[in-house]
Amino acid sequence: MSNAELSILFFLQLAVILGVCRVVGFLAKKIGQPQVVGEMIAGVLMGPSLFGLLLPGLQHQLFPRGAMGILYASSQVGLVLYMFLIGVEFDTNLISRRLRSAASVSLAGIITPFVLGSLLALLLVEHPGLFGHQVVTWEAMFFLGAAISITAFPMLARIIFEQGLTGTSLGTLALAAGSMNDAAAWCILAGLLAVMKQNALVAVLAIVGGGLYAAIILLIGKPLLARLGTMSERHEGISAPVLAFVLMLVMLCAWITDTIGIYSIFGGFILGIAMPRGVFAKHLQNMLEPMVTNFMLPLFFVYSGLNTSVGLVNSWLLWGIALLVFLVALCGKGVACWLAALLNGEPKREAVAIGTLMNARGLMELILLNIGFQQGIITPTLFTILVLMAVVTTLMTSPIFELAYGRYRRQRTPTEQATDVDLVYSSDRK
């Protein structure tokens, strides 16, 4: 296809993607699911799993293989900006407030699923058609361990906000544990991608370069960027030149981390952590978040859905593997975090709620799976199985959380609910 034809088709793709994601997201909210869950499902429905199954000719015309490059590139820009915003929202104070409990829940939520996922990979690597031909056993173990360990931190934060739990004992503990958990999972993935370059010098450059990049941004860049916060407070907002400068920095940092051999989203996330908090962060989120979440992220969901074909899981053995993956994910993450919370003295309902929130995978899982798919670590079949696991564990989160904790909390008096905030500071002093 010519550039003009690609451009014309791309605008049509955008219109269809945004329309379908909005409709499915609206329906998801009607049954108590977050908008992002509906968009995840919409992405799968627009791929070969439904649209391609019912109307294969039309689906191929709308999403031909030759036009995937522009959709992929656009989705990556959205991902980098989204991870940048996640970094801006990342509150290191949460970790210090509930360090002991959060560390315990986070360790349980990373070590247990990582070990179980690695053992599962040891079993699955012998089955042909799940991992790439060049992938050795330890690489499969590391990737599947990281994939089972990831938490949908953005969704976790959204549920806590919508439930009015921000600043409470439960909300603070869940956010702190989720942030520590995801940081560890991304570090594992970054190390794996670096080592998989099969060149010692390239691997060293990626690992050392990534650490050096993080150190420079957080230790040198953060104090310099603090001036942006002062400027925004003085002018009560962010000017167009400042916004352009920030966006330029995001793209530059994404390019740097991509170039040194890790992944562009790491660059955006670390830069987001270094951004000033307060007025500047609030205005930055207000300016970027609506466009990123409503316009750019749906492109990524659909790109993931186009690589997801439920028809590839076409035997009882593969469906058995899919069930096994789901059970390992559920036990390794949800059950382990629930038990860790109980052992740290959390009330039973709060422990169940924490395990439920930590068990959701959501968008973060799709990002990780797409990295593995693009790098040739996993095949379309295993990609599909893991996407199904991500969708099901994410769908489970809201109803189980509501059943275990949401209705119970609304039945309590305002005075009883207010005491939750005090527990944030008192529980770790005991």
Stockholm file with secondary structure:
# STOCKHOLM 1.0

chainA/1-430         MSNAELSILFFLQLAVILGVCRVVGFLAKKIGQPQVVGEMIAGVLMGPSLFGLLLPGLQHQLFPRGAMGILYASSQVGLVLYMFLIGVEFDTNLISRRLRSAASVSLAGIITPFVLGSLLALLLVEHPGLFGHQVVTWEAMFFLGAAISITAFPMLARIIFEQGLTGTSLGTLALAAGSMNDAAAWCILAGLLAVMKQNALVAVLAIVGGGLYAAIILLIGKPLLARLGTMSERHEGISAPVLAFVLMLVMLCAWITDTIGIYSIFGGFILGIAMPRGVFAKHLQNMLEPMVTNFMLPLFFVYSGLNTSVGLVNSWLLWGIALLVFLVALCGKGVACWLAALLNGEPKREAVAIGTLMNARGLMELILLNIGFQQGIITPTLFTILVLMAVVTTLMTSPIFELAYGRYRRQRTPTEQATDVDLVYSSDRK
#=GR chainA/1-430 SS CCHHHHHHHHHHHHHHHHHHHHHHHHHHHHTTCCHHHHHHHHHHHTTTTTHHHHCHHHHHHHSCGGGHHHHHHHHHHHHHHHHHHHHHHCCHHHHHHTHHHHHHHHHHHHHHHHHHHHHHHHHHTTSTTSBCTTCCHHHHHHHHHHHHHCCCHHHHHHHHHHTTCTTSHHHHHHHHHHHHHHHHHHHHHHHHHHHTTSCHHHHHHHHHHHHHHHHIIIIIIHHHHHHHHHHHHHHTSCCHHHHHHHHHHHHHHHHHHHHHTSCHHHHHHHHHHHSCCTHHHHHHHHHHHHHIIIIIHHHHHHHHHHTCCGGGCCSHHHHHHHHHHHHHHIIIIIIHHHHHHHHTTCCHHHHHHHHHHHHCCHHHHHHHHHHHHHTTSBCHHHHHHHHHHHHHHHHHHHHHHIIIIIHHHHTSCHHHHHHHHHHHHHGGGC
#=GC SS_cons         CCHHHHHHHHHHHHHHHHHHHHHHHHHHHHTTCCHHHHHHHHHHHTTTTTHHHHCHHHHHHHSCGGGHHHHHHHHHHHHHHHHHHHHHHCCHHHHHHTHHHHHHHHHHHHHHHHHHHHHHHHHHTTSTTSBCTTCCHHHHHHHHHHHHHCCCHHHHHHHHHHTTCTTSHHHHHHHHHHHHHHHHHHHHHHHHHHHTTSCHHHHHHHHHHHHHHHHIIIIIIHHHHHHHHHHHHHHTSCCHHHHHHHHHHHHHHHHHHHHHTSCHHHHHHHHHHHSCCTHHHHHHHHHHHHHIIIIIHHHHHHHHHHTCCGGGCCSHHHHHHHHHHHHHHIIIIIIHHHHHHHHTTCCHHHHHHHHHHHHCCHHHHHHHHHHHHHTTSBCHHHHHHHHHHHHHHHHHHHHHHIIIIIHHHHTSCHHHHHHHHHHHHHGGGC
//
